[in-house]
Amino acid sequence: MAEHTFAISMAVVTLFWGFVGGVVPWFIPKGPNRGVIVTMLVLTAVSCYLFWLIAILAQLNPLFGPALSNDTIWYLSQHWS
Amino acid sequence: MGSFFRSEEMSLVQLFFQTESAHYCISELGNLGLVQFKDLNPDTSAFQRRFVNEVRKCEDMERILRLLEKEMLKSDITIANGTDSDRVPCPRDVFELESTFEKLEQELKEINSNRETLKRNFSELREIRYLLQMAEDFFEQAECQLSVSELPSEDSITLTSSSRMVRRTSSIASTTGPLKLGFVTGVIQQERFLSFEKILWRLFHGNFILRHAEIQTLEEDDSTEKSVKKVVFIIFIQGDHVRRKIRKICEGFHASLYPCPNSPGARKDMRTNVSTRISDLTMILKKTEEYRLNVLTSAAAHIRRWNAKVTKMKAVYYTLNLCNIDITQKLIVAEIWCPVPDLGMVQTALVKASEHSGCSLSPVMNRIPTNHTPPTFNRTNIFTTGFQSIIDAYGVADYQEINPAPYTIVTFPFLFAVMFGDCGHGLLMTLLAAWIIHHEEHFCQLKSELIDVLVGGRYIVLLMGLFSIYTGLIYNDCFSKSLNVFGSSWSVRAMFQPQGPWTNETLHGSTHLQLDPAVSGVFSGSPYAFGIDPIWNIASNKLTFLNSFKMKMSVIIGVIHMLFGVTLSLVNYFNFRNFKNIFLQFVPEVVFMLSLFGYLVVLILYKWCVALQSDMAPSILLLFINMMLFTYEDSQEAMLFSCQKPVQIFLVVVALLMVPWLLLAKPLLMYRNHKNQVFGNRRHNQSGGPDMDTDFAAEHKGDMVSMTDVFVYQAIHTIEFCLGCISNTASYLRLWALSLAHAELSEVLWKMVLHVALGVTSGKGSVLLAVIFAVFASLTVAILLVMEGLSAFLHALRLHWVEFQNKFYKGSGYKFTPLCFDSLMRVQ
């Protein structure tokens, strides 16, 4: 399960922002504001997805780990799996 | 696509209307608010225009209205918010209003001056009354200290006439003969009294007796309208010479002298006289005040309507000044800029106005083609107005140029949020914006400038807050604490025996230990599902990781934003049918940017996606620098991937080739075109005669001069673009810098303010916590929301104005300012 977490989160988030940016614009009713609303949706989807993607890719292959104090290490070894 | 993506198509229309219907037509157009009048008399100064007298009259009327409003405010009369009359102001109204206003002004002036005189008289009478009262007391005291004598002069005191004094005369010894004692009574301001007394002592060396008493109730000084304390004095002196001197001194000190009769009977008479006069005067003053209030109240009912009328009339006359008045005085010609979709509405409005005015002929609209650049008009609603105004603050778009505003609606709050990045503070900001939007009408009526700015940008603040919540969730930062929703990907247990190197002794041996991802099980292989892992919040080397992450993120976002800007310039070229420029400018720009900075982004992404051993991972910065300097080490470990060296050499060479392409291709092409044109003309007109040659020589020289211009301009553009690429990419690092500052400030507030209170374990801790929380909340709002918010707003704005827009935006147009009565009223 742990190995697939990356794939699951990648799939879910990509699908979500893809839906917001690619599918919802087709359903915006015609009116004077349609162009602006579609632009907003697409730009929001692109920028938010990009930001999330950068955050997850930066942690994919870490070169070094966190340095923790003794008390934190003791606490975490007891309480976190 | 709506008109928001670029300026609406504008047409120049000539209007012909009759002089009689001019007022009605222009007022109707003003109500509509869709046309901008062009100045047809640009050479005439303001004083030479035809309707300058009428404009002056309107300004005079405005002055009178302002005076009336000031008087009303002084008397606390509430001004009714009148409904705007829809009646069109016409020349007759001007005369009517003018006469009304002049009458009102006269009346008010009269009333005010009368009031002043009456008040002055009133205060004088009151002073006299006090004087007489005090004089009684003085004389009672005086008889004990002065010798009694019967004196012939009128001003002297006759003590023997009072019965009490007769009884006392025997007790007072009089050694000297009869004394001539005169007295002077008056009133002086209290602050001057001491110096007055000192001067009297210096002059008369004590040959006088001065008695004084304060007037208990305060008087109103007419000139300053403040209450001034006054003092009644009475001076007993010998001789007329001294009396004259004292009079002069009193004049110098602005003391008012009043005659006081000697005999008590006369004094009593005078007192009753003064009292009746005072009561009369009070009644008169009350009546005057009532009359004044009546006049002002009746004017207050109409003043809003008058204000509106005068403003409209002034605008109409100002517009008439811009038109061309025909010589026969029967026709007025106007030129207006009007958006093409609205031409129909303008036509119906004009027809309605001319019917209303009772003219036989309806106005004629004639659309004319023109070479003048039309004004830029972007139709906005309440949501998009804010974003359009921040774009216009830098420069109004050229006519039909692409409008950056619709993209700014999302990219501006997004860049703000990258720098602000805290979901707790973002939530506060969203709630504030939602509250302002909910109470829009109430806030629109407040007239403070600071609040106006905030209310005008309420939708911007709302979007900034929403995006900040999202980036705060990704940075995993909520009031400087992290949320652990999905479970951290780092496991501490795996570092202990038997999998990892740690034992209990290692724990005792050092205070900080670092997890090693190379040990199996420590890093689960899948990063935290949404955002930054919460373990970094409690790590001591948090900044080492976050700095590397945020710097790379800034570079990636910056390169993408700039590429977006360059792509918008492509859209501009398509719109203006400037296909040559696509090859001459767009292609080299994009290739230059992609080959250098696009490759940098690829390197960053590649290094993230590939598993490396930490001691052998090359630094991207060093790789990039070496790439530009063409220095390569021979070892295999310095490269990220195989065949990196030939790829990099290729990319740098391509980028360097783009520079001369960008610099020389366009000017050389233009030069060749011009030379062909000139030669073609020369060959064509060889038979034209010798006098043609001089013309062509001049033209040729003109062309040569403009060729130099073209070369210089292109050189500047090339340098600006190429150096700008590097400096602008570095400029995007402010995204990292500001988000680091915000996170650190937030953490300082937690650690040094709130944590201190939460750590107190005694019972008093609850009280301390309440106090410290108030401090924490006010510091959060003042420093983190207001100061950091303004700072991030400013930097996001700069990134848009400079780094994004200098890729495609000219911004040298002028804004469409229609004649609109609604906006004039709102400015009032």
Chai-1 contact restraints between the chains, C-beta under 6 A:
chainA,res_idxA,chainB,res_idxB,connection_type,confidence,min_distance_angstrom,max_distance_angstrom,comment,restraint_id
A,A2,B,S524,contact,1.0,0.0,6.0,A-B,restraint_1
A,A2,B,S526,contact,1.0,0.0,6.0,A-B,restraint_2
A,E3,B,G525,contact,1.0,0.0,6.0,A-B,restraint_3
A,T5,B,S526,contact,1.0,0.0,6.0,A-B,restraint_4
A,F6,B,S526,contact,1.0,0.0,6.0,A-B,restraint_5
A,S9,B,A529,contact,1.0,0.0,6.0,A-B,restraint_6
A,P32,B,G2,contact,1.0,0.0,6.0,A-B,restraint_7
A,G35,B,M1,contact,1.0,0.0,6.0,A-B,restraint_8
A,G35,B,G2,contact,1.0,0.0,6.0,A-B,restraint_9
A,V36,B,F4,contact,1.0,0.0,6.0,A-B,restraint_10
A,V36,B,P406,contact,1.0,0.0,6.0,A-B,restraint_11
A,T39,B,P406,contact,1.0,0.0,6.0,A-B,restraint_12
A,M40,B,I409,contact,1.0,0.0,6.0,A-B,restraint_13
A,M40,B,V410,contact,1.0,0.0,6.0,A-B,restraint_14
A,L43,B,V410,contact,1.0,0.0,6.0,A-B,restraint_15
A,T44,B,V410,contact,1.0,0.0,6.0,A-B,restraint_16
A,S47,B,F414,contact,1.0,0.0,6.0,A-B,restraint_17
A,F51,B,I474,contact,1.0,0.0,6.0,A-B,restraint_18
A,I54,B,M553,contact,1.0,0.0,6.0,A-B,restraint_19
A,A55,B,I474,contact,1.0,0.0,6.0,A-B,restraint_20
A,A55,B,G531,contact,1.0,0.0,6.0,A-B,restraint_21
A,I56,B,P527,contact,1.0,0.0,6.0,A-B,restraint_22
A,L57,B,W608,contact,1.0,0.0,6.0,A-B,restraint_23
A,A58,B,F549,contact,1.0,0.0,6.0,A-B,restraint_24
A,A58,B,W608,contact,1.0,0.0,6.0,A-B,restraint_25
A,Q59,B,P527,contact,1.0,0.0,6.0,A-B,restraint_26
A,L60,B,P527,contact,1.0,0.0,6.0,A-B,restraint_27
A,L60,B,W608,contact,1.0,0.0,6.0,A-B,restraint_28
A,N61,B,A611,contact,1.0,0.0,6.0,A-B,restraint_29
A,P62,B,P517,contact,1.0,0.0,6.0,A-B,restraint_30
A,L63,B,S614,contact,1.0,0.0,6.0,A-B,restraint_31
A,L63,B,A617,contact,1.0,0.0,6.0,A-B,restraint_32
A,F64,B,S614,contact,1.0,0.0,6.0,A-B,restraint_33
A,G65,B,Q514,contact,1.0,0.0,6.0,A-B,restraint_34
A,G65,B,L515,contact,1.0,0.0,6.0,A-B,restraint_35
A,G65,B,D516,contact,1.0,0.0,6.0,A-B,restraint_36
A,G65,B,P517,contact,1.0,0.0,6.0,A-B,restraint_37
A,P66,B,L515,contact,1.0,0.0,6.0,A-B,restraint_38
A,P66,B,I535,contact,1.0,0.0,6.0,A-B,restraint_39
A,P66,B,W536,contact,1.0,0.0,6.0,A-B,restraint_40
A,P66,B,A539,contact,1.0,0.0,6.0,A-B,restraint_41
A,A67,B,H512,contact,1.0,0.0,6.0,A-B,restraint_42
A,A67,B,Q514,contact,1.0,0.0,6.0,A-B,restraint_43
A,A67,B,A539,contact,1.0,0.0,6.0,A-B,restraint_44
A,A67,B,S540,contact,1.0,0.0,6.0,A-B,restraint_45
A,A67,B,N541,contact,1.0,0.0,6.0,A-B,restraint_46
A,L68,B,A539,contact,1.0,0.0,6.0,A-B,restraint_47
A,S69,B,H512,contact,1.0,0.0,6.0,A-B,restraint_48
A,N70,B,L507,contact,1.0,0.0,6.0,A-B,restraint_49
A,N70,B,T511,contact,1.0,0.0,6.0,A-B,restraint_50
A,T72,B,I538,contact,1.0,0.0,6.0,A-B,restraint_51
A,I73,B,V492,contact,1.0,0.0,6.0,A-B,restraint_52
A,L76,B,V492,contact,1.0,0.0,6.0,A-B,restraint_53
A,S77,B,V492,contact,1.0,0.0,6.0,A-B,restraint_54
A,S77,B,R493,contact,1.0,0.0,6.0,A-B,restraint_55
